[in-house]
Amino acid sequence: MKKIPTFKNQEEETTFWEREDSTKYIDWTKAKLAIFPKLKPSAETISIRLPLSLLNEIKNIAHKKDVPYQSLIKIMLSQEVYLSRAQK
């Protein structure tokens, strides 16, 4: 197994694990299931104004995919952030 490097910050660690195969660093056959019952969600509520036509289009897509429109917005934003990171 390779030694896991020391990271300067969370962003550096995130970038590392996005590019590396964890099986080179961690023996997953020894992993154990962990349950964190008192862990609070790390989400923050925000308010955003969208043009009604855009919101309606998102709701239509969400309905076709059978997902809540707020979840679809999170998925779309997450994909865009991922693509933006890949372009760096």
N, CA, C and O atoms as a GROMACS GRO file, in nm:
protein
  352
    1MET      N    1   0.083  -0.119   0.000
    1MET     CA    2   0.000   0.000   0.000
    1MET      C    3   0.088   0.126   0.000
    1MET      O    4   0.191   0.132   0.067
    2LYS      N    5   0.044   0.224  -0.077
    2LYS     CA    6   0.113   0.352  -0.078
    2LYS      C    7   0.075   0.430   0.047
    2LYS      O    8  -0.033   0.412   0.103
    3LYS      N    9   0.166   0.519   0.090
    3LYS     CA   10   0.140   0.604   0.206
    3LYS      C   11   0.053   0.723   0.162
    3LYS      O   12   0.080   0.786   0.060
    4ILE      N   13  -0.051   0.751   0.241
    4ILE     CA   14  -0.138   0.865   0.212
    4ILE      C   15  -0.061   0.993   0.244
    4ILE      O   16  -0.010   1.008   0.355
    5PRO      N   17  -0.053   1.085   0.148
    5PRO     CA   18   0.024   1.209   0.173
    5PRO      C   19  -0.044   1.300   0.275
    5PRO      O   20  -0.162   1.283   0.305
    6THR      N   21   0.030   1.395   0.326
    6THR     CA   22  -0.024   1.497   0.414
    6THR      C   23  -0.074   1.611   0.326
    6THR      O   24  -0.005   1.652   0.232
    7PHE      N   25  -0.191   1.662   0.356
    7PHE     CA   26  -0.252   1.766   0.274
    7PHE      C   27  -0.251   1.900   0.348
    7PHE      O   28  -0.264   1.904   0.470
    8LYS      N   29  -0.235   2.008   0.273
    8LYS     CA   30  -0.233   2.143   0.331
    8LYS      C   31  -0.372   2.188   0.372
    8LYS      O   32  -0.389   2.261   0.470
    9ASN      N   33  -0.473   2.142   0.296
    9ASN     CA   34  -0.610   2.184   0.324
    9ASN      C   35  -0.707   2.084   0.261
    9ASN      O   36  -0.667   1.991   0.191
   10GLN      N   37  -0.835   2.105   0.286
   10GLN     CA   38  -0.937   2.012   0.237
   10GLN      C   39  -0.945   2.015   0.085
   10GLN      O   40  -0.968   1.911   0.023
   11GLU      N   41  -0.926   2.130   0.025
   11GLU     CA   42  -0.932   2.141  -0.122
   11GLU      C   43  -0.823   2.055  -0.186
   11GLU      O   44  -0.847   1.986  -0.285
   12GLU      N   45  -0.702   2.060  -0.130
   12GLU     CA   46  -0.593   1.979  -0.182
   12GLU      C   47  -0.624   1.830  -0.169
   12GLU      O   48  -0.596   1.752  -0.260
   13GLU      N   49  -0.681   1.792  -0.055
   13GLU     CA   50  -0.717   1.652  -0.034
   13GLU      C   51  -0.827   1.607  -0.130
   13GLU      O   52  -0.821   1.498  -0.186
   14THR      N   53  -0.927   1.693  -0.149
   14THR     CA   54  -1.036   1.661  -0.240
   14THR      C   55  -0.983   1.640  -0.382
   14THR      O   56  -1.022   1.544  -0.449
   15THR      N   57  -0.896   1.728  -0.426
   15THR     CA   58  -0.838   1.717  -0.560
   15THR      C   59  -0.759   1.587  -0.572
   15THR      O   60  -0.766   1.519  -0.675
   16PHE      N   61  -0.684   1.552  -0.469
   16PHE     CA   62  -0.605   1.429  -0.470
   16PHE      C   63  -0.694   1.307  -0.489
   16PHE      O   64  -0.669   1.223  -0.575
   17TRP      N   65  -0.800   1.296  -0.407
   17TRP     CA   66  -0.885   1.177  -0.411
   17TRP      C   67  -0.971   1.172  -0.536
   17TRP      O   68  -1.015   1.064  -0.576
   18GLU      N   69  -0.996   1.287  -0.599
   18GLU     CA   70  -1.070   1.287  -0.726
   18GLU      C   71  -0.987   1.223  -0.837
   18GLU      O   72  -1.042   1.167  -0.932
   19ARG      N   73  -0.856   1.230  -0.824
   19ARG     CA   74  -0.766   1.180  -0.930
   19ARG      C   75  -0.704   1.044  -0.899
   19ARG      O   76  -0.661   0.974  -0.990
   20GLU      N   77  -0.700   1.007  -0.773
   20GLU     CA   78  -0.632   0.883  -0.733
   20GLU      C   79  -0.729   0.768  -0.707
   20GLU      O   80  -0.845   0.790  -0.671
   21ASP      N   81  -0.680   0.647  -0.726
   21ASP     CA   82  -0.755   0.526  -0.695
   21ASP      C   83  -0.725   0.490  -0.550
   21ASP      O   84  -0.611   0.460  -0.514
   22SER      N   85  -0.829   0.494  -0.465
   22SER     CA   86  -0.808   0.472  -0.322
   22SER      C   87  -0.757   0.332  -0.290
   22SER      O   88  -0.699   0.311  -0.183
   23THR      N   89  -0.778   0.236  -0.379
   23THR     CA   90  -0.733   0.098  -0.351
   23THR      C   91  -0.581   0.087  -0.348
   23THR      O   92  -0.527  -0.013  -0.300
   24LYS      N   93  -0.513   0.188  -0.398
   24LYS     CA   94  -0.366   0.190  -0.390
   24LYS      C   95  -0.319   0.232  -0.250
   24LYS      O   96  -0.204   0.209  -0.213
   25TYR      N   97  -0.410   0.294  -0.173
   25TYR     CA   98  -0.375   0.352  -0.044
   25TYR      C   99  -0.446   0.287   0.075
   25TYR      O  100  -0.399   0.294   0.188
   26ILE      N  101  -0.560   0.223   0.048
   26ILE     CA  102  -0.643   0.169   0.156
   26ILE      C  103  -0.680   0.025   0.124
   26ILE      O  104  -0.722  -0.006   0.012
   27ASP      N  105  -0.665  -0.062   0.221
   27ASP     CA  106  -0.707  -0.201   0.206
   27ASP      C  107  -0.854  -0.210   0.246
   27ASP      O  108  -0.886  -0.225   0.364
   28TRP      N  109  -0.941  -0.200   0.148
   28TRP     CA  110  -1.084  -0.195   0.175
   28TRP      C  111  -1.140  -0.327   0.227
   28TRP      O  112  -1.252  -0.330   0.278
   29THR      N  113  -1.063  -0.436   0.216
   29THR     CA  114  -1.111  -0.564   0.271
   29THR      C  115  -1.115  -0.560   0.424
   29THR      O  116  -1.183  -0.642   0.486
   30LYS      N  117  -1.043  -0.466   0.483
   30LYS     CA  118  -1.040  -0.451   0.629
   30LYS      C  119  -1.137  -0.343   0.679
   30LYS      O  120  -1.144  -0.316   0.799
   31ALA      N  121  -1.209  -0.282   0.588
   31ALA     CA  122  -1.301  -0.174   0.625
   31ALA      C  123  -1.420  -0.229   0.703
   31ALA      O  124  -1.465  -0.341   0.681
   32LYS      N  125  -1.468  -0.148   0.796
   32LYS     CA  126  -1.584  -0.184   0.876
   32LYS      C  127  -1.691  -0.078   0.858
   32LYS      O  128  -1.661   0.040   0.837
   33LEU      N  129  -1.816  -0.121   0.865
   33LEU     CA  130  -1.928  -0.029   0.853
   33LEU      C  131  -1.932   0.064   0.973
   33LEU      O  132  -1.923   0.019   1.088
   34ALA      N  133  -1.946   0.193   0.947
   34ALA     CA  134  -1.956   0.292   1.054
   34ALA      C  135  -2.093   0.359   1.047
   34ALA      O  136  -2.141   0.391   0.938
   35ILE      N  137  -2.153   0.379   1.162
   35ILE     CA  138  -2.282   0.446   1.170
   35ILE      C  139  -2.267   0.567   1.261
   35ILE      O  140  -2.216   0.556   1.373
   36PHE      N  141  -2.311   0.682   1.212
   36PHE     CA  142  -2.302   0.807   1.288
   36PHE      C  143  -2.443   0.860   1.312
   36PHE      O  144  -2.489   0.947   1.238
   37PRO      N  145  -2.513   0.808   1.413
   37PRO     CA  146  -2.654   0.843   1.431
   37PRO      C  147  -2.680   0.989   1.469
   37PRO      O  148  -2.789   1.039   1.444
   38LYS      N  149  -2.583   1.058   1.527
   38LYS     CA  150  -2.606   1.196   1.570
   38LYS      C  151  -2.545   1.298   1.474
   38LYS      O  152  -2.537   1.417   1.506
   39LEU      N  153  -2.503   1.251   1.358
   39LEU     CA  154  -2.443   1.340   1.259
   39LEU      C  155  -2.551   1.428   1.197
   39LEU      O  156  -2.653   1.379   1.149
   40LYS      N  157  -2.528   1.558   1.199
   40LYS     CA  158  -2.625   1.652   1.144
   40LYS      C  159  -2.595   1.675   0.997
   40LYS      O  160  -2.478   1.677   0.957
   41PRO      N  161  -2.699   1.693   0.916
   41PRO     CA  162  -2.676   1.720   0.774
   41PRO      C  163  -2.593   1.848   0.757
   41PRO      O  164  -2.612   1.945   0.830
   42SER      N  165  -2.503   1.846   0.661
   42SER     CA  166  -2.418   1.962   0.639
   42SER      C  167  -2.470   2.045   0.523
   42SER      O  168  -2.394   2.087   0.435
   43ALA      N  169  -2.598   2.068   0.524
   43ALA     CA  170  -2.660   2.150   0.419
   43ALA      C  171  -2.703   2.284   0.478
   43ALA      O  172  -2.734   2.295   0.596
   44GLU      N  173  -2.703   2.382   0.393
   44GLU     CA  174  -2.745   2.515   0.436
   44GLU      C  175  -2.857   2.562   0.345
   44GLU      O  176  -2.850   2.546   0.223
   45THR      N  177  -2.958   2.618   0.402
   45THR     CA  178  -3.070   2.669   0.325
   45THR      C  179  -3.032   2.804   0.264
   45THR      O  180  -2.980   2.892   0.333
   46ILE      N  181  -3.060   2.818   0.135
   46ILE     CA  182  -3.035   2.946   0.067
   46ILE      C  183  -3.162   2.988  -0.006
   46ILE      O  184  -3.253   2.908  -0.026
   47SER      N  185  -3.165   3.112  -0.044
   47SER     CA  186  -3.276   3.164  -0.124
   47SER      C  187  -3.218   3.210  -0.257
   47SER      O  188  -3.118   3.281  -0.261
   48ILE      N  189  -3.282   3.169  -0.365
   48ILE     CA  190  -3.233   3.208  -0.499
   48ILE      C  191  -3.353   3.244  -0.586
   48ILE      O  192  -3.454   3.173  -0.585
   49ARG      N  193  -3.341   3.351  -0.658
   49ARG     CA  194  -3.450   3.392  -0.747
   49ARG      C  195  -3.417   3.342  -0.888
   49ARG      O  196  -3.308   3.365  -0.940
   50LEU      N  197  -3.515   3.274  -0.947
   50LEU     CA  198  -3.500   3.222  -1.082
   50LEU      C  199  -3.612   3.276  -1.169
   50LEU      O  200  -3.723   3.299  -1.120
   51PRO      N  201  -3.584   3.297  -1.296
   51PRO     CA  202  -3.694   3.333  -1.386
   51PRO      C  203  -3.799   3.221  -1.382
   51PRO      O  204  -3.765   3.103  -1.380
   52LEU      N  205  -3.925   3.259  -1.383
   52LEU     CA  206  -4.033   3.161  -1.374
   52LEU      C  207  -4.024   3.057  -1.485
   52LEU      O  208  -4.049   2.939  -1.462
   53SER      N  209  -3.988   3.100  -1.604
   53SER     CA  210  -3.978   3.006  -1.717
   53SER      C  211  -3.870   2.900  -1.690
   53SER      O  212  -3.888   2.783  -1.723
   54LEU      N  213  -3.758   2.941  -1.631
   54LEU     CA  214  -3.651   2.846  -1.598
   54LEU      C  215  -3.697   2.750  -1.490
   54LEU      O  216  -3.675   2.629  -1.500
   55LEU      N  217  -3.761   2.802  -1.388
   55LEU     CA  218  -3.811   2.717  -1.280
   55LEU      C  219  -3.913   2.616  -1.334
   55LEU      O  220  -3.910   2.499  -1.295
   56ASN      N  221  -4.002   2.659  -1.420
   56ASN     CA  222  -4.101   2.568  -1.478
   56ASN      C  223  -4.034   2.460  -1.562
   56ASN      O  224  -4.076   2.344  -1.559
   57GLU      N  225  -3.932   2.496  -1.636
   57GLU     CA  226  -3.859   2.397  -1.717
   57GLU      C  227  -3.791   2.294  -1.626
   57GLU      O  228  -3.795   2.175  -1.654
   58ILE      N  229  -3.729   2.342  -1.519
   58ILE     CA  230  -3.665   2.251  -1.424
   58ILE      C  231  -3.769   2.157  -1.362
   58ILE      O  232  -3.744   2.038  -1.347
   59LYS      N  233  -3.884   2.211  -1.326
   59LYS     CA  234  -3.990   2.129  -1.268
   59LYS      C  235  -4.040   2.024  -1.367
   59LYS      O  236  -4.068   1.911  -1.328
   60ASN      N  237  -4.050   2.060  -1.495
   60ASN     CA  238  -4.092   1.964  -1.597
   60ASN      C  239  -3.990   1.850  -1.610
   60ASN      O  240  -4.027   1.733  -1.617
   61ILE      N  241  -3.863   1.886  -1.614
   61ILE     CA  242  -3.758   1.784  -1.623
   61ILE      C  243  -3.760   1.695  -1.500
   61ILE      O  244  -3.749   1.573  -1.511
   62ALA      N  245  -3.775   1.756  -1.384
   62ALA     CA  246  -3.779   1.679  -1.258
   62ALA      C  247  -3.897   1.582  -1.259
   62ALA      O  248  -3.884   1.468  -1.216
   63HIS      N  249  -4.011   1.629  -1.306
   63HIS     CA  250  -4.130   1.542  -1.313
   63HIS      C  251  -4.104   1.422  -1.403
   63HIS      O  252  -4.140   1.310  -1.368
   64LYS      N  253  -4.041   1.445  -1.519
   64LYS     CA  254  -4.010   1.336  -1.612
   64LYS      C  255  -3.912   1.236  -1.550
   64LYS      O  256  -3.919   1.116  -1.577
   65LYS      N  257  -3.820   1.287  -1.467
   65LYS     CA  258  -3.721   1.200  -1.402
   65LYS      C  259  -3.772   1.144  -1.269
   65LYS      O  260  -3.705   1.063  -1.206
   66ASP      N  261  -3.890   1.187  -1.229
   66ASP     CA  262  -3.952   1.143  -1.104
   66ASP      C  263  -3.865   1.173  -0.982
   66ASP      O  264  -3.845   1.088  -0.895
   67VAL      N  265  -3.813   1.296  -0.978
   67VAL     CA  266  -3.735   1.343  -0.862
   67VAL      C  267  -3.788   1.480  -0.822
   67VAL      O  268  -3.842   1.552  -0.905
   68PRO      N  269  -3.774   1.517  -0.695
   68PRO     CA  270  -3.814   1.652  -0.654
   68PRO      C  271  -3.730   1.757  -0.728
   68PRO      O  272  -3.610   1.737  -0.750
   69TYR      N  273  -3.791   1.867  -0.765
   69TYR     CA  274  -3.718   1.966  -0.844
   69TYR      C  275  -3.600   2.026  -0.768
   69TYR      O  276  -3.499   2.063  -0.829
   70GLN      N  277  -3.611   2.038  -0.633
   70GLN     CA  278  -3.498   2.090  -0.557
   70GLN      C  279  -3.379   1.994  -0.565
   70GLN      O  280  -3.264   2.037  -0.574
   71SER      N  281  -3.406   1.865  -0.564
   71SER     CA  282  -3.300   1.764  -0.577
   71SER      C  283  -3.237   1.772  -0.714
   71SER      O  284  -3.115   1.761  -0.728
   72LEU      N  285  -3.318   1.791  -0.815
   72LEU     CA  286  -3.265   1.804  -0.951
   72LEU      C  287  -3.174   1.926  -0.963
   72LEU      O  288  -3.069   1.919  -1.027
   73ILE      N  289  -3.213   2.036  -0.902
   73ILE     CA  290  -3.128   2.156  -0.904
   73ILE      C  291  -2.994   2.127  -0.838
   73ILE      O  292  -2.890   2.168  -0.889
   74LYS      N  293  -2.995   2.055  -0.724
   74LYS     CA  294  -2.869   2.019  -0.657
   74LYS      C  295  -2.783   1.930  -0.746
   74LYS      O  296  -2.661   1.947  -0.753
   75ILE      N  297  -2.846   1.836  -0.814
   75ILE     CA  298  -2.772   1.747  -0.905
   75ILE      C  299  -2.709   1.828  -1.018
   75ILE      O  300  -2.591   1.809  -1.051
   76MET      N  301  -2.787   1.916  -1.077
   76MET     CA  302  -2.736   1.998  -1.188
   76MET      C  303  -2.620   2.087  -1.144
   76MET      O  304  -2.520   2.100  -1.214
   77LEU      N  305  -2.634   2.149  -1.027
   77LEU     CA  306  -2.526   2.233  -0.976
   77LEU      C  307  -2.401   2.151  -0.947
   77LEU      O  308  -2.289   2.194  -0.978
   78SER      N  309  -2.419   2.035  -0.888
   78SER     CA  310  -2.308   1.947  -0.855
   78SER      C  311  -2.233   1.905  -0.982
   78SER      O  312  -2.110   1.904  -0.984
   79GLN      N  313  -2.307   1.871  -1.087
   79GLN     CA  314  -2.244   1.831  -1.213
   79GLN      C  315  -2.165   1.947  -1.273
   79GLN      O  316  -2.055   1.927  -1.325
   80GLU      N  317  -2.219   2.065  -1.266
   80GLU     CA  318  -2.150   2.182  -1.322
   80GLU      C  319  -2.022   2.213  -1.244
   80GLU      O  320  -1.920   2.247  -1.304
   81VAL      N  321  -2.026   2.200  -1.113
   81VAL     CA  322  -1.906   2.222  -1.030
   81VAL      C  323  -1.801   2.117  -1.066
   81VAL      O  324  -1.683   2.150  -1.080
   82TYR      N  325  -1.843   1.991  -1.082
   82TYR     CA  326  -1.751   1.883  -1.119
   82TYR      C  327  -1.685   1.914  -1.253
   82TYR      O  328  -1.563   1.899  -1.266
   83LEU      N  329  -1.764   1.955  -1.351
   83LEU     CA  330  -1.709   1.988  -1.483
   83LEU      C  331  -1.613   2.106  -1.477
   83LEU      O  332  -1.510   2.108  -1.544
   84SER      N  333  -1.647   2.205  -1.396
   84SER     CA  334  -1.560   2.322  -1.380
   84SER      C  335  -1.426   2.283  -1.318
   84SER      O  336  -1.322   2.334  -1.359
   85ARG      N  337  -1.427   2.193  -1.221
   85ARG     CA  338  -1.302   2.146  -1.160
   85ARG      C  339  -1.218   2.069  -1.260
   85ARG      O  340  -1.096   2.081  -1.262
   86ALA      N  341  -1.282   1.990  -1.343
   86ALA     CA  342  -1.211   1.907  -1.440
   86ALA      C  343  -1.141   1.993  -1.545
   86ALA      O  344  -1.042   1.950  -1.604
   87GLN      N  345  -1.192   2.112  -1.569
   87GLN     CA  346  -1.135   2.201  -1.670
   87GLN      C  347  -1.014   2.278  -1.618
   87GLN      O  348  -0.945   2.344  -1.697
   88LYS      N  349  -0.988   2.273  -1.489
   88LYS     CA  350  -0.875   2.350  -1.432
   88LYS      C  351  -0.743   2.296  -1.480
   88LYS      O  352  -0.638   2.348  -1.443
   0.00000   0.00000   0.00000
